[in-house]
Amino acid sequence: MQQTPLIQQHRASGGKLVDFAGWEMPVQYTGVVDEYHAVRSKAGLFDVSHMGRFIASGPGAAAFLQRMTTNDVNKLAVGQAQYSMVCNEQGGIKDDIFVYRLKPTEYLLCINAANREKIFTWLRQQSDRNFLLEDRSAKLAQIAIQGPLSREILLALGAKEATGLKLHHASEIALGTIPALLARTGYTGELGYELYVAADCVGSLWDELLGQGRVAGLKPAGLGARDLLRLEMGYLLYGNDIGEDTTPLEAGVDWTVSFQKGEFVGNRPLLGQKEGGIARRFVGFELLEKAVPRHGFKILSSQPHPNPIGEVTSGNLSPLLQKGIGLGYVPVAQAEPGTLIQIDIRGKAVPGIIVKTPFYKKSKPKSV
């Protein structure tokens, strides 16, 4: 198994290590729900160095990314990021990624861990060589500090740039003597940041963040808490919720697809889907009885004649709502919020209802 530069930190903190996409990663430290609550109420620190990080640079980089991703790269200002998709020729999703414009002709691509080699090979095969594509995953580490106190902790370490950084923007900073790229991005639905830093410096930065943040309640958090947090937001998980047999339109992220920018890989099938309509739609649901839906469970139509209409792609018990929640695909006619469904949980049909995501909605601060 591959290991991130923070493997010793995980072991020292008592992390329970598991195989995740070929990486030895912490699934939890003090407990999944404990770490979940730390992020929702205070702050959590995640190692996401298993993700892939590519740099595309040179005069042809923007045009290439316009052709290879679904969103409009030309709308990015320097220091701005966008969520996007890499599709195959049929419009199926090869990966969901983040694209950061670091300099006028330099871009950072953040790729899912399991898709790193696949996407790098795919991009190289499609390259016209009018730019440089580098896999910086081994040299550049990535950590995420997420939660309502994340900004306060960064400010205490001297990262004054965190104050005015807007969502999906990034800034070059220095935390003490450690240079880093600070991005206002995350996978939790909370105020949060991701830090891109040289692999040989990330251990020091991790220790410094935990040392500074512990008094504020910062805890290291593992993959289990991360999955619960993203599920409550309805965020997509590649390999579960999306793959090469699903399209951005079916997955409900058609806002990541710019048909106005011109041709891109997968453009024509996606345009045909837009004009002709989709047959199925990605939805969220809540269970009406206490039970836990899991990936692969059948989604059934409601009584009196329940029939399989789809499959759960992600599901769990929400610590916040104290009810089973899940995601999956159903026919468009049965995708409207308020539609009654059932989930086949080990032979028992448990009633549920289609709901609008996200499941988790932060309460707005009261005006003084």
C-alpha positions as CSV (number, residue, x, y, z in Angstrom):
1,M,0.0,0.0,0.0
2,Q,1.1,3.5,-0.6
3,Q,1.5,5.9,2.3
4,T,1.2,9.7,2.6
5,P,4.0,11.8,4.2
6,L,1.8,11.9,7.4
7,I,1.8,8.2,8.1
8,Q,3.8,8.6,11.3
9,Q,1.5,11.4,12.5
10,H,-1.5,9.0,12.0
11,R,0.2,6.2,13.9
12,A,1.2,8.6,16.7
13,S,-2.4,9.8,17.1
14,G,-3.8,6.3,17.3
15,G,-5.3,6.4,13.8
16,K,-7.1,3.2,12.7
17,L,-5.4,2.6,9.3
18,V,-7.2,0.9,6.4
19,D,-6.7,0.3,2.7
20,F,-8.4,3.1,0.8
21,A,-7.9,3.1,-3.0
22,G,-4.5,1.5,-2.4
23,W,-3.5,4.0,0.3
24,E,-2.9,3.3,4.0
25,M,-5.2,5.9,5.5
26,P,-6.9,6.6,8.8
27,V,-10.6,5.8,8.9
28,Q,-10.8,7.2,12.4
29,Y,-8.9,8.3,15.5
30,T,-11.2,8.8,18.5
31,G,-14.2,7.6,16.7
32,V,-16.2,8.5,13.5
33,V,-19.1,10.3,15.2
34,D,-16.8,12.1,17.7
35,E,-14.7,13.5,14.8
36,Y,-17.8,14.3,12.9
37,H,-19.1,16.5,15.8
38,A,-15.7,18.1,16.1
39,V,-16.0,19.3,12.5
40,R,-19.6,20.4,12.8
41,S,-19.0,22.4,16.0
42,K,-15.3,23.3,16.1
43,A,-12.7,22.0,13.6
44,G,-11.2,18.9,12.2
45,L,-7.9,18.2,10.4
46,F,-7.8,15.8,7.5
47,D,-5.0,14.2,5.5
48,V,-6.0,14.3,1.8
49,S,-2.6,13.8,0.4
50,H,-3.8,10.6,-1.2
51,M,-5.5,12.7,-3.8
52,G,-3.8,13.4,-7.1
53,R,-2.3,16.8,-7.9
54,F,-1.3,17.7,-11.5
55,I,0.1,20.9,-12.8
56,A,-0.8,22.0,-16.4
57,S,1.3,25.0,-17.6
58,G,2.3,26.7,-20.8
59,P,0.6,28.7,-23.5
60,G,-1.7,25.8,-24.5
61,A,-2.8,24.8,-21.0
62,A,-6.1,26.8,-21.0
63,A,-7.2,25.6,-24.4
64,F,-6.4,22.0,-23.5
65,L,-8.3,22.1,-20.2
66,Q,-11.3,23.7,-22.1
67,R,-11.3,20.6,-24.3
68,M,-10.8,18.1,-21.5
69,T,-13.1,19.4,-18.8
70,T,-16.7,20.3,-18.8
71,N,-16.7,23.7,-17.0
72,D,-15.5,27.0,-18.6
73,V,-11.8,27.3,-17.6
74,N,-11.6,30.7,-19.3
75,K,-13.9,32.1,-16.6
76,L,-11.2,31.5,-13.9
77,A,-9.2,34.5,-12.7
78,V,-5.8,33.9,-11.2
79,G,-6.4,32.7,-7.7
80,Q,-9.8,31.2,-8.5
81,A,-11.0,27.6,-8.6
82,Q,-13.9,25.7,-10.1
83,Y,-15.5,22.2,-9.7
84,S,-15.5,20.4,-13.0
85,M,-15.8,17.0,-14.7
86,V,-13.6,15.0,-16.9
87,C,-15.8,13.0,-19.3
88,N,-15.3,10.2,-21.8
89,E,-16.5,10.5,-25.4
90,Q,-20.0,9.2,-24.3
91,G,-20.4,11.9,-21.7
92,G,-19.7,9.5,-18.8
93,I,-17.8,10.9,-15.8
94,K,-14.1,9.7,-15.7
95,D,-13.6,11.9,-12.6
96,D,-14.9,15.0,-10.8
97,I,-12.0,17.4,-10.1
98,F,-11.1,20.9,-9.0
99,V,-9.2,23.2,-11.3
100,Y,-7.2,26.1,-9.8
101,R,-5.7,28.9,-11.9
102,L,-2.4,29.6,-10.1
103,K,-0.9,31.9,-12.7
104,P,-1.9,33.3,-16.1
105,T,-0.8,30.0,-17.8
106,E,-0.5,27.6,-14.9
107,Y,-3.3,25.4,-13.4
108,L,-3.5,23.0,-10.6
109,L,-5.8,20.0,-11.0
110,C,-7.0,18.0,-7.9
111,I,-7.9,14.5,-8.8
112,N,-9.6,11.6,-6.8
113,A,-7.0,9.2,-5.4
114,A,-8.4,6.1,-7.2
115,N,-8.4,7.9,-10.6
116,R,-4.9,9.5,-10.5
117,E,-3.2,7.2,-12.9
118,K,-6.3,6.8,-15.1
119,I,-6.7,10.5,-15.5
120,F,-3.1,11.3,-16.0
121,T,-2.8,8.7,-18.7
122,W,-6.1,10.0,-20.3
123,L,-4.9,13.6,-20.4
124,R,-1.5,12.6,-21.8
125,Q,-3.1,10.6,-24.5
126,Q,-5.2,13.6,-25.5
127,S,-2.4,16.1,-25.3
128,D,-1.3,18.2,-28.2
129,R,2.1,18.9,-26.4
130,N,1.6,22.6,-26.5
131,F,1.9,22.7,-22.7
132,L,3.5,20.8,-19.9
133,L,1.5,18.3,-17.7
134,E,3.2,17.1,-14.5
135,D,2.1,14.8,-11.8
136,R,3.1,16.6,-8.6
137,S,1.2,14.2,-6.3
138,A,4.4,12.8,-4.6
139,K,6.1,16.2,-4.1
140,L,3.0,18.2,-3.1
141,A,1.0,17.2,-0.1
142,Q,-2.6,18.3,0.8
143,I,-4.4,18.7,4.1
144,A,-7.8,20.1,5.0
145,I,-8.8,22.1,8.1
146,Q,-12.6,22.2,8.2
147,G,-15.1,23.6,10.7
148,P,-16.5,26.9,12.1
149,L,-13.2,27.6,14.0
150,S,-10.9,26.8,11.1
151,R,-10.4,30.4,10.1
152,E,-9.7,31.4,13.7
153,I,-7.0,28.7,14.0
154,L,-5.3,29.7,10.8
155,L,-5.3,33.4,11.8
156,A,-3.6,32.4,15.1
157,L,-0.8,30.9,13.0
158,G,-0.4,34.1,11.0
159,A,-2.4,33.2,7.9
160,K,-4.1,36.6,7.7
161,E,-5.1,35.8,4.1
162,A,-7.8,33.5,5.5
163,T,-9.9,36.5,6.6
164,G,-10.9,37.7,3.1
165,L,-10.5,34.6,1.1
166,K,-13.8,33.9,-0.8
167,L,-15.2,30.4,-1.5
168,H,-13.4,28.7,-4.3
169,H,-10.5,31.1,-4.2
170,A,-6.9,30.4,-3.3
171,S,-3.9,32.5,-2.1
172,E,-0.1,31.9,-1.7
173,I,0.7,32.2,2.0
174,A,3.4,31.4,4.5
175,L,2.7,29.7,7.8
176,G,5.8,30.6,9.8
177,T,8.6,29.5,7.4
178,I,6.4,27.1,5.5
179,P,5.1,28.3,2.1
180,A,1.7,27.0,1.1
181,L,-1.3,27.5,-1.2
182,L,-4.4,28.2,0.9
183,A,-7.7,27.3,-0.8
184,R,-11.2,28.0,0.5
185,T,-12.4,24.6,-0.5
186,G,-13.5,21.4,1.2
187,Y,-15.8,18.4,1.3
188,T,-17.8,19.0,4.5
189,G,-20.2,21.9,4.1
190,E,-18.5,23.9,6.9
191,L,-16.3,26.9,6.7
192,G,-13.0,25.3,5.7
193,Y,-9.7,25.4,3.9
194,E,-7.3,23.1,2.1
195,L,-3.6,23.6,2.2
196,Y,-1.2,22.5,-0.6
197,V,2.3,22.3,0.8
198,A,5.7,20.6,-0.1
199,A,5.6,17.0,1.1
200,D,8.7,17.4,3.2
201,C,7.1,20.2,5.1
202,V,3.6,18.8,5.7
203,G,4.5,16.9,8.8
204,S,5.7,20.1,10.5
205,L,2.6,22.0,9.4
206,W,0.2,19.2,10.6
207,D,1.9,19.2,14.0
208,E,1.8,23.0,14.2
209,L,-1.9,23.2,13.3
210,L,-2.8,20.6,15.9
211,G,-0.7,22.2,18.5
212,Q,-2.2,25.6,17.9
213,G,-5.7,24.3,17.4
214,R,-6.2,21.8,20.2
215,V,-7.2,24.5,22.7
216,A,-10.0,25.5,20.2
217,G,-11.1,21.8,19.9
218,L,-9.3,20.9,16.7
219,K,-9.0,17.1,16.2
220,P,-7.5,14.9,13.6
221,A,-10.3,13.4,11.6
222,G,-10.4,10.3,9.3
223,L,-12.2,9.0,6.3
224,G,-15.2,7.9,8.2
225,A,-16.1,11.4,9.4
226,R,-15.3,12.8,6.0
227,D,-17.8,10.5,4.4
228,L,-20.6,11.3,6.9
229,L,-20.0,15.0,6.4
230,R,-20.0,14.9,2.6
231,L,-23.1,12.6,2.6
232,E,-25.1,15.1,4.7
233,M,-24.3,17.7,2.0
234,G,-25.2,15.4,-0.9
235,Y,-21.7,15.7,-2.3
236,L,-20.7,13.1,-4.9
237,L,-18.3,10.3,-4.2
238,Y,-16.6,8.9,-7.2
239,G,-17.1,5.1,-7.6
240,N,-20.3,5.2,-5.5
241,D,-22.5,8.1,-6.8
242,I,-20.8,8.7,-10.1
243,G,-18.7,6.8,-12.6
244,E,-18.2,6.3,-16.3
245,D,-21.8,5.0,-16.7
246,T,-23.3,8.2,-15.3
247,T,-23.3,11.7,-16.8
248,P,-23.2,15.1,-15.1
249,L,-26.8,15.8,-16.1
250,E,-28.0,12.6,-14.5
251,A,-26.0,13.4,-11.4
252,G,-27.6,16.8,-11.0
253,V,-24.4,18.7,-11.6
254,D,-25.3,20.1,-15.0
255,W,-24.1,23.5,-13.7
256,T,-20.5,22.1,-14.1
257,V,-21.2,21.8,-17.9
258,S,-20.7,24.8,-20.1
259,F,-22.3,24.2,-23.5
260,Q,-21.5,27.8,-24.5
261,K,-17.7,27.4,-24.5
262,G,-17.6,25.2,-27.6
263,E,-16.5,21.6,-28.2
264,F,-15.2,19.5,-25.4
265,V,-14.9,15.7,-24.8
266,G,-18.4,14.3,-24.3
267,N,-20.1,17.5,-25.5
268,R,-22.3,16.0,-28.2
269,P,-23.8,13.2,-26.1
270,L,-24.4,15.6,-23.2
271,L,-26.0,18.1,-25.5
272,G,-28.3,15.3,-26.8
273,Q,-29.2,14.5,-23.2
274,K,-29.9,18.1,-22.4
275,E,-32.2,18.5,-25.4
276,G,-33.9,15.0,-25.2
277,G,-34.1,14.8,-21.5
278,I,-32.7,12.3,-19.0
279,A,-34.3,9.0,-18.0
280,R,-33.1,9.0,-14.4
281,R,-32.1,11.5,-11.8
282,F,-29.8,11.6,-8.8
283,V,-31.8,12.2,-5.6
284,G,-31.6,12.3,-1.8
285,F,-33.9,10.4,0.5
286,E,-34.7,10.1,4.2
287,L,-36.1,7.0,5.9
288,L,-39.3,7.3,7.8
289,E,-38.4,4.5,10.2
290,K,-35.2,4.0,12.2
291,A,-32.9,2.0,9.8
292,V,-29.6,2.5,8.0
293,P,-29.5,2.4,4.2
294,R,-26.3,1.2,2.6
295,H,-24.6,1.3,-0.8
296,G,-26.1,-1.3,-3.1
297,F,-29.5,-1.6,-1.4
298,K,-32.5,-1.5,-3.8
299,I,-34.8,1.5,-4.0
300,L,-38.4,0.4,-4.4
301,S,-41.6,2.2,-5.4
302,S,-44.1,2.8,-2.6
303,Q,-47.0,0.5,-1.7
304,P,-49.2,-1.2,-2.7
305,H,-47.0,-2.7,-5.5
306,P,-43.4,-2.0,-4.7
307,N,-41.0,-2.6,-7.6
308,P,-37.3,-1.9,-7.9
309,I,-36.7,1.5,-9.4
310,G,-33.1,2.2,-8.5
311,E,-30.2,1.5,-6.1
312,V,-28.7,3.3,-3.1
313,T,-25.3,4.7,-4.1
314,S,-24.5,6.2,-0.6
315,G,-26.2,5.9,2.7
316,N,-25.8,6.1,6.5
317,L,-27.3,7.2,9.7
318,S,-27.1,11.0,10.0
319,P,-25.7,12.0,13.5
320,L,-27.4,15.4,13.0
321,L,-30.9,14.2,11.9
322,Q,-30.8,10.9,13.7
323,K,-32.3,9.2,10.8
324,G,-31.2,7.1,7.8
325,I,-30.3,9.2,4.8
326,G,-29.1,8.2,1.3
327,L,-28.5,9.1,-2.3
328,G,-29.3,7.2,-5.5
329,Y,-30.8,7.3,-9.0
330,V,-34.5,6.9,-9.7
331,P,-36.6,7.4,-12.8
332,V,-37.4,11.1,-13.4
333,A,-41.1,10.6,-12.8
334,Q,-40.3,9.4,-9.2
335,A,-37.6,12.0,-8.5
336,E,-39.7,14.9,-7.2
337,P,-39.2,15.8,-3.5
338,G,-42.1,14.4,-1.5
339,T,-42.3,11.2,-3.5
340,L,-42.7,8.1,-1.3
341,I,-40.3,5.2,-1.8
342,Q,-39.1,2.2,0.1
343,I,-35.6,0.8,0.7
344,D,-35.0,-2.9,0.7
345,I,-32.9,-3.4,3.8
346,R,-32.0,-7.1,4.1
347,G,-35.5,-8.2,2.9
348,K,-37.5,-5.6,4.8
349,A,-39.1,-2.7,2.9
350,V,-38.5,0.4,4.9
351,P,-40.5,3.5,4.0
352,G,-38.7,6.6,2.9
353,I,-39.3,9.9,1.1
354,I,-37.4,11.8,-1.6
355,V,-36.0,15.1,-0.3
356,K,-34.1,18.0,-1.6
357,T,-30.4,18.0,-0.7
358,P,-28.4,19.0,1.2
359,F,-29.7,17.2,4.2
360,Y,-27.6,19.5,6.4
361,K,-28.4,23.1,6.4
362,K,-26.4,25.5,8.5
363,S,-28.4,27.9,10.5
364,K,-27.8,31.5,9.6
365,P,-26.3,33.7,12.4
366,K,-28.8,36.0,14.0
367,S,-28.4,39.7,13.3
368,V,-27.5,41.8,16.3
